[in-house]
Amino acid sequence: MTRVLVTGSGGLAGVNFVRALRAAKREYYIVGTDYNRYHIVYPDVDMRYMTPRHSDRKFIPRVAEVVLKEKIEFVHPQPSSEAYVISAKREKVPCNVFLPPASVMRVGQDKLLSQKKLTAAGVPVAKTRELRRRGDIAAAFRALGKSLWVRARHGAGGRLSLLCGSAREASLWVDLWVARGAKYEEFIAQEYLPGRNIAWDCIWRDGKLVTSYCRERLEYPFKHISPSGITGTPSVSRIVRDAHVNKVAQDAVIAIDRRPNGAYSIDIKESSDGRPCVTEVDSGKFHSTMPLWGYIAVKHLGLPENANLADLYVRLGMGEDLQDPPPQTDLLPEGYYLLRDMDVGAYLWREDGLKEKVL
């Protein structure tokens, strides 16, 4: 029985990661941590512990304490923020982790730095401008177009983002958040790309791609009450296969990390002529539905055990050699939709009428 600690286990992605491990043939003893006393109730774990937030200097000592107490062999920090802190202090966490170096994760979690690195490597990106002062907004509109995404350099879930149709609208948006405590230099402006909204999820080991799959995000929950229409995790997505997207996404990972190790989540938007442009490369992180798709793959699609992405990730992180490796790209069959929303469960669906409840 492998003993695993999942930090941030009460969030959507953490719950999905634990669920996927429970679906594996291998037996797991799973410990969950979270800083939210309500969310820690959600995951199906054997033991649960509270921790401080990742920014608290007591966070790492608390994680290490739980690792020793529960004889943990492997830690999966689900939130990017916690993954970054654990990567930076990995020598203080006495067990296996499967994370990129903190220097790589710092670039991936900064949308401005990652765009600069991707551009230097020749990877197509959304054109991006840094906003240091109010006058930079008008200059960004002159350079990039009539409609721009104004968003935060750091954070997930469309943090501080809004599609703005004028420099005045963008200035009002930024001023609002600066008045609430944000810093002006936290904002960037990116060109508006009207094409498909794509997520490319993957696992690498020792610089080699192990497996990946691609999905298109179609709808977000509560989009009607979000100014940007984006609320992080999608309520409707579908599996797609696209060789061009596969190539661009792999190039993006290599541009950020010359020897990738662990999980990487790539966000891509397509231009009006269908050109995939990378908007974000988040390293050391599972997108919220990545483990759920792995769960669906083995429980509902009948794919081999190595398609369970959470289980595969842990086994790779523990140094296991794969006897029957999965395909490097297009792990999941095209045409399946995942429909999910609060209080209604989650459904696997196809346009030919197939419907199957998965949660």
Protein Blocks (a to p, Z undefined) as FASTA:
>chain_A
ZZdddehklbmklmmmmmmmmmpmbdcddddddfbfklmmmpccfbdcddddfklmklmm
mmmmmmmmnopabdcdfblklmmmmmmmmmmmgcddddddfklmmmmmmmklmmmmmmmn
opacddddddfbfklmmmmmmmnojbdcdddfbdeehiaiacdfbfklmmmmmmmmmmno
pafklpccddddfbdcdddddddeehiafbdcddddfbdehklmgfnlpahjafbdcddd
dfklmmmmmmmmmmmmmbgghjddddddddfkopacdfbdcehiacfklmmmmmmmmmmn
opafklmmklmmmmmmnopacfbdcdfbhkbaghiacdddehkbpadddfkopacdfZZ
